[in-house]
Amino acid sequence: MITDSFNRPLRDLRISVTDRCNFRCPYCMPAEIFGESYQFLPRAEILTFEEIARLAGIFVGLGVNKLRITGGEPLLRTNLHRLIDMLSGIDPAVDLTLTTNGYLLSQQAQQLKDAGLQRITVSLDTLDDEIFKQMNGRGFPAQRVLEGIEKAAAAGLAPVKINAVVQKGVNDHTIVDLARHFQGSGHIVRFIEYMDVGNRNGWKWDEVVPAAEVIRRIDAELPLEPLESNYQGEVANRYRYRDGTGEIGVISSVTQPFCGDCTRARLSTDGKLYTCLFAAEGLDLRDPLRSGASDAELRDRIAGIWGRRTDRYSEERAELAPAQNARPKVEMYQIGG
């Protein structure tokens, strides 16, 4: 086990397998910037499956016990099940998960499960079709995502977690409907405070709906009570319905930062290691890997990067707001959520 300068261990690696996405969500990849002429990474700069698997194995050797596949939209990566098969063979005790917008999930859920995927998280910000079309930036209806969730559950990837970013004046009036829809289904909806990830989403403090307000609104119609965390460093605060029909979560990175328990690293599509979702720069692992570095050399490089880690951006945001928002940050589509 390795720890950073605040004694936080490295436990969770999030791996972005593509910087491309079929959605254009305004809070991540606004269409006016990421149009048809936008140049994504050329194939030669993207880590191969073999390179990802090798690095993942080194991270597991350093104490990582959870691997999460992200994007962009990971289901756009051709033959993704091959990578899942490679990663599932590293260590059966490692939690292997994937986050997707769900649009292509119906076609791939069973194949991913057969390859060794254990769990899945689907982004679904609202059930209101008009609002959903606006928020995905492509005019796609919610029904196809709902079908993907059910296919994933049928394939054995349950309980499915459903992530909903809550933005004041956009979809916050639909959160109770979303909670009610999945109540009793066995799936877990997690409501996420709108965050200032990247530099292009026009984030403003007054568009944040505090997690406490989300819980208040849901509790008023579907009574809730708090639950203990599943493990140290869990990002979501858990609540269950008092009638025993399931649970929800809230992720409060803005109003109640949890930097002190953060054990997550992120590997970008082009092989850079980021030690914070809000980091400005990553440290290159791809070039040393392609230049013949040994596993031991890569291990030492990763351990050194993590050992120097001092990230606590969400806490600093609370201390320095609002001037801090000018600080440059990596875009979410490059490193996942």
Summary of the structure (lengths in Angstrom):
residues: 337
radius of gyration: 19.1
end to end distance: 23.9
largest distance: 59.1
contacts: 1109
relative contact order: 0.16
helix: 36%
strand: 18%
